[in-house]
Amino acid sequence: MRADIITIGDELLIGQTVNTNSSWIGQELSLFGVEIARSTTISDDQNEIISSLDDALNRSDLIIITGGLGPTKDDITKETLCAYFKTELVLREDVLERIKAYFEARGKEMLPSNIQQAELPKDCIVLDNHLGTASGMWFEKNGKVVVSIPGVPYEMKALMTDQILPRVKSYFSVSGMYHQTIMTQGIGESFLAEIIRDWENRIYRAGLSLAYLPSPGIVKLRITSKIGIEDATKIDGFIQELHELIPQYIYGKNGESIFDVVGKILRSKNKTLGTVESCTGGAMSAGFVSIPNSSDYFQGSLITYSNDLKINLADVKPLTIENHGAVSEQVVKEMALGGKNKLGVDYCLSVSGIAGPTGGTDEKPVGYVWIGLATPGGVKARSFQFGTDRGRNIEMTILSAAQFLRKELLGI
Amino acid sequence: MRADIITIGDELLIGQTVNTNSSWIGQELSLFGVEIARSTTISDDQNEIISSLDDALNRSDLIIITGGLGPTKDDITKETLCAYFKTELVLREDVLERIKAYFEARGKEMLPSNIQQAELPKDCIVLDNHLGTASGMWFEKNGKVVVSIPGVPYEMKALMTDQILPRVKSYFSVSGMYHQTIMTQGIGESFLAEIIRDWENRIYRAGLSLAYLPSPGIVKLRITSKIGIEDATKIDGFIQELHELIPQYIYGKNGESIFDVVGKILRSKNKTLGTVESCTGGAMSAGFVSIPNSSDYFQGSLITYSNDLKINLADVKPLTIENHGAVSEQVVKEMALGGKNKLGVDYCLSVSGIAGPTGGTDEKPVGYVWIGLATPGGVKARSFQFGTDRGRNIEMTILSAAQFLRKELLGI
């Protein structure tokens, strides 16, 4: 079974927006065992929509179209699809009610253009969008399926996950591949490959395959069976072996967030957490708070970006900064201890580093970071040398700090 | 003049790699005045290369192909292009010398597959790749141009910038399109469209076009001229008019970050900033710190996720929380004033809200947020009702807070 992905939008063609929708949909469909035949990005133009759709239907069984469905007039997808499938727009009262409720819940006024969004092709299954006002549309023709959904990423993802993938599964009876993904943090792809080489070779000998999926600070290992879920036990066995081989790097599975994993450990131990941050500026704290119900363990943070605040808020001694510099083992230890005390928490992570792009020296170059951790039993610290990109350094730092705490909590 | 972009690679189709090459090339070509007709991602397959190339040549004058040129055997692009342009591979001694030098400079051994990389089509202009071993190829046919370059982003970018764009300019004598983008925050796409309808109609009557590019909390408005930079003054006039029409929503242009814009105002006024955050958990602070050199104005933050810390760190009165709840005008005002004092800053933003997905009530549903702002002259607060998604609510809150501060700083 093959699929084509069509993404509509000039902003994608001219590179104003990076096309993350295509890659996300490609990933989800291939995890489902669907082969991606081609991915095409076109402008918001009737002829382009028709020609790319014709082309895709010659090649594939399923076409996913994103974009071109907003309330403003540069969006013409809906009318083009109506013409293509020889149907007409009708006002869907149920959809209108949902759009009305959407605006009421937000205390906002509905506009005529929003009412038009309730006009949908007669001959399609309407996919309710609970996060926005543009509905998804599911067309069937000669055993093939064309789906059109809005391009706003979180609306698109919810529609894909909740409605489209389950429908694809039943409509096409996809059995397909079976995957499990192991999340690792703190080791690069090449080093990881060296350490797990024997294990990887046995994966292949067992008729399975392995993919390395690196992103800043994290490498996911995806084990795939082409047979399907019958291989689940075999795959679980390999995962268990890997846990014994590299327990310090594995923090979770299947896309779990390391902040969620650490939060669950804290909750189970009934312990609280806070942070004291300099170069990450609150990103570590925000990482923990991004998890629902993090108030069970997360109390708060001191963001001490200036040296004055390191001293006044986190009780760092002025002399420690003077003697060792703000980016030092001594300072992050005092920050962690000061934060533990001021925030009244069991564990306190601290960080000070040179995020870049400027501010580096020969001795402490851009990307040089100290992470401290105060625990009920004392305080420890570790240094890291990341790269030259500010955003990436902040991301690497907060993931490494969460991993530092995870290992401390588990005693590994 | 129109261009097609073809990117080759299964890793792009299955979403293992996000296709940043397409967006980068699209951006560069459109800045050059070239219209991007279509962008296609295909697998490393001879038939796919031929069919997408045929298709693209029917539509466009210039085809840029990336990927499919590595030393490993799954790369068949070069031979396919040879067949397509009815030419043959010949060993290019000059290229072989360059590849040899490449390996010598790195102290690495050359492999047979690298020698094969010096075999290139007879009838093409070879584009020297100084950063890798795969050369670029420039084919001309019936006034049209097909370029094939490696997919490694930094090799691709160097080849594009140093060799391809200058050649495109002289070969096609391009003049081309011209864009300017206006960044707005705090108003949805539909409402914006209502307010600026007359202005928008005049844009079209002036022979220009307008696109709405929404993302959470932000709507970008892109004005395009098909003629080119000669329309710059006309477009600037429209932008000026829009500034007079909706000054409260426009915060910048061409992809600027609102945190950068606010930071520049603070720097110019020599004022300092801090934040006190509950539901955003440090994300607002991290937003300001994401900007290089933000230490010029940003001092630090108190992340008071628990009520105890609101009281102990930010001097919120226990009775205020008891009487009004943690998510209230009174509490965010006390948070902002407490933070201004404790952090020793000129301006302090504060936030308390229900990020979700749980914790909402009838009176204060998920997405209900209060933002406070202490200034040298006093304190003010505003409430917002966002949606149901935790991550999006946090994102909307921090953008709205930055906009709140921008308007205060500019007195609008």
Interface residues (C-beta under 8 A of the other chain):
Chain A: D10 E11 L12 L13 I14 G15 Q16 T17 V18 N19 T20 S22 S23 W24 I25 G26 Q27 E28 S30 I36 A37 R38 S39 T40 T41 I42 S43 E48 S52 D55 G70 P71 T72 K73 D74 A105 R106 G107 K108 L111 S113 N114 L131 V152 Y154 A211 L213 T275 E277 C279 T280 G281 G282 A283 M284 S285 A286 F288 V289 S290 P292 N293 S294 S295 F298 Q299 G300 S301 L302 I303 T304 Y305 S306 D308 L309 N312 L313 K342 L343 G344 A355 G356 P357 T358 R390 G391 I394
Chain B: L12 L13 I14 G15 Q16 T17 V18 N19 T20 S22 S23 W24 I25 G26 Q27 E28 S30 I36 A37 R38 S39 T40 T41 I42 S43 E48 S52 D55 H179 T181 G188 E189 S190 F191 A193 E194 L210 A211 Y212 L213 P214 S215 P216 K220 R222 G255 T275 E277 C279 T280 G281 G282 A283 M284 S285 A286 F288 V289 S290 P292 N293 S294 S295 F298 Q299 G300 S301 L302 I303 T304 Y305 S306 D308 L309 N312 L313 K342 L343 G344 A355 G356 P357 T358 P365 G367 Q385 F386 G387 T388 D389 R390 G391 R392 I394
